[in-house]
Amino acid sequence: DFSYILLSSTGKKHDPSVPEPIRLLKFAQSLKMIDEHNQRYSKGLETYKVDLNEMSDWTEEEKERLHGYYPNLTAKVEGNMSKIIGKKLSNSVPNSIDYRKKIAALPVKNQITLGAVEMYVALKTKKPPVALSVQDVMDCSGMEKCNGRGGNEPAVFHWVAEHGVKTDKSYPYKEADSISCPRTTSGRLNYRLAGAMYLPFDDEEVLRKVLAFYGPVSVSLHASSSSFRAYRSGNWGPTWGEKGYGRIRAGVFMCANDNYLKIAFINNLTLILHQTTISAGRTLKEEKNFYRLLTNLMKAFFILHLASFLLLTYANPLNELDHDELSGKIHTLYQQHYSKYKTYLKKMGKKHDPSVPEPIRLLKFAQSLKMIDEHNQRYSKGLETYEVDLNEMSDWTEEEKGRLHGYYPDLTAKVEGNLTKIIRGNTSIPASRDYTKEIAALPVRRQGRCGSCFIFSALGALEMHVALRTKKAPIQLSVQDVMDCSGVSKCKGIGGNGPAVFRWIAKNGVKKEKDYPYKENDSSCPKKKTGREKYGLVDAVYLPPNKEGILKRVLALYGPVSVSLYSSSPSFVAYRSVAVGYGVENNTEYFIIRNSWGPTWGQKGYGRIRAGVFMCGIGRFSNVPIFK
């Protein structure tokens, strides 16, 4: 049913970047939501129906990429639209207007950005509209990338006014970032575009005037309901809504926010949806109030992020805060934690990362301090079994931490394989074994903000196995080579699994780290394939799941194991690691793990997981490399 209903009707093929079981789960969840929503519709409790569309099997991460809108608070409000905005609505204004009936329709695109420009050009030239290139703006404007956090239309309009834009035919949309902007700029036209401006904020009457007297408007929509994305009756391609179009009820400010200060960017749970038909701006008075507040901080461009900080930190809603109180709370954050944060950055050898505004980094740091203090107080009372401390991730956002969790099991991989004798045998094993004492230690590496933990885990296990087999010092292998060339997953992908890495190396070999170092980012695969070695690797196998006894036997009799760990606690994070030994202390058994979060985590990058209680799901998905 899954293949027939969704893949056939939408013309989709299975996307290998997400395992089919995950796609199927998301599809089933969509079916349930659609059934429940349409039952409410039949009872008159909903005003619209929903149905399957291209997004019905998308993950939440993929859906989040649709919400790429951040207003430009420096853009003009009204500008030379004042005469139109000041007009009184009269009987001469039609009760309805639909520009689709005035302009030959273009096919609805997935993710429209330039739709307003296309429609205006068609209106002024009285010619069929020309589809303009979203990819040209994405690759060449420097504003934002496909997997970035978003931007705003005035920036797009201003860039097109200055540089022009290619047609979609000459530079088509790829739904991905290109390696670089093409050097040739020929074929760009600016269509006499001069700039852009916002309409006054929260005024549907003004919006109606501009639609009536000027033309189509680019707008933001706010919708936290999953049914909105499944709306049948739009913009995410022609399978959404009525062939890609939808109707939003007027007069009730539907799918909008009553104030930008109240935008709930809490962990990206609130969705800011970008459409092309209607828009919102800010009144001049509100603009001045905003700037008065932010001038105190000299952080005028952090406004949305500062709103996020307040919603995350304080219980009282923003509509109960006046500007002075808002400013005071932000100042308190800086006064209490800024000097500590600077000391932390120096100790970790870090510099401020401009991809995230400093107030957000400071907020995350303050939250980490609070969590650490509360956890260690419980530890001192015997309520926790381990201590926690600051590390390189203490000022990371949830999105950045989420990139650490890059593991999806390969459900088709062999279980046991030629390890059956070890797994099923009765050979006695020692009470403890620690491979870090048997093999010259390699530096613990840090994966940074990449979903590459499964590659680090696989290569970490492989490096130690090769050292054990050759009785030589371990050689650090290139994670970047696997990431760039294997097709398993990219830095900003959704992850992968160890067996896929082992099999790729068995077939292609892998370069050394010193020859192809880690960049913490995606790059293209070099044409030169020399310098790769296979190290006798032929395959990989999973250990039987959820069997800690088997994990211990394989560690004792075979070697290090690539393992998955999971914890919902903020003091620990789900990820893929390497089990490098086991032991016992004070009658408590434990496994020794090595992670890829750098030496500031745990005991110089290593940690101990309590054995015998299936802690953190250790042993659930464990695999090892197999050699000739």
PEJOLIN-V25393 format. One record per backbone hydrogen bond with DSSP energy under -0.5 kcal/mol. CO is the residue of the C=O (numbers start at 1). NH is the residue of the N-H. If there is no record, write none. Layout:
co: [CO CO]
nh: [NH NH]
//
This chain:
co: [1 2 2 3 4 5 6 7 7 14 15 19 19 20 21 22 23 24 25 26 27 28 29 30 31 32 33 34 35 36 37 38 39 40 40 41 49 49 53 55 59 60 61 62 63 64 66 66 67 68 71 72 76 77 78 79 81 82 83 84 90 98 99 99 104 108 109 109 114 115 116 117 118 119 120 121 122 122 129 131 131 132 133 134 135 136 137 145 151 152 153 154 155 156 157 158 159 160 165 166 167 185 189 190 198 200 203 204 205 206 207 208 209 210 210 217 219 221 221 225 225 226 228 230 231 235 237 237 240 241 242 245 249 253 255 259 260 263 264 264 265 265 266 270 271 271 273 273 275 275 277 283 284 285 286 287 288 289 290 291 292 293 294 294 294 299 300 302 303 304 305 306 307 308 309 310 317 318 322 323 324 325 326 327 328 329 330 331 332 333 334 337 338 339 340 341 342 343 344 345 345 346 352 353 357 357 358 359 360 361 362 363 364 365 366 367 368 369 370 371 372 373 374 375 376 377 378 378 379 391 393 397 398 399 400 401 402 404 405 406 406 409 410 414 415 416 417 419 420 421 433 434 435 435 445 448 450 452 452 453 454 455 456 457 458 459 460 461 462 463 464 465 466 467 467 476 477 478 479 480 481 482 490 491 496 497 498 499 500 501 502 503 504 505 510 511 512 512 527 529 533 534 536 539 541 542 544 546 547 548 549 550 551 552 553 554 554 561 561 562 563 565 567 569 575 577 578 578 579 580 581 582 583 585 587 588 589 590 591 591 592 592 593 594 596 598 601 602 603 605 606 607 609 610 614 615 616 617 619 619 622 623 624 626 626]
nh: [5 6 7 8 9 9 10 11 12 16 18 22 23 24 25 26 27 28 29 30 31 32 33 34 35 36 37 38 39 40 41 42 43 45 46 44 232 233 56 58 63 64 65 65 66 67 68 274 69 151 73 75 198 79 81 82 85 86 87 87 93 101 102 103 129 238 111 237 118 119 120 121 122 123 124 125 126 127 131 168 169 134 137 138 139 140 141 148 70 156 157 158 159 160 161 162 163 164 189 133 171 188 165 193 78 203 207 208 209 210 211 212 213 214 215 277 275 223 273 228 229 230 231 51 241 111 236 240 244 243 245 242 254 256 222 262 263 265 266 270 267 268 269 272 223 273 221 275 219 277 217 287 288 289 290 291 292 293 294 295 296 296 297 298 299 302 303 306 307 308 309 310 311 312 313 314 320 321 326 327 328 329 330 331 332 333 334 335 336 337 338 341 342 343 344 345 346 347 348 349 350 349 354 356 360 361 362 363 364 365 366 367 368 369 370 371 372 373 374 375 376 377 378 379 380 381 383 384 382 394 396 401 402 403 403 404 405 406 407 454 496 411 413 542 417 419 420 423 424 425 582 437 438 439 598 450 452 455 456 457 458 459 460 461 462 463 464 465 466 467 468 469 470 471 472 513 479 482 483 484 485 486 493 451 408 501 502 503 504 505 506 507 508 509 533 478 515 516 529 532 510 537 628 626 624 416 547 548 551 552 553 554 555 556 557 558 559 563 579 623 577 575 574 572 565 563 580 594 561 435 592 433 590 588 589 585 611 583 593 609 580 581 607 578 447 601 605 604 606 595 603 593 591 615 617 618 566 620 546 547 543 562 541 538 539]
//
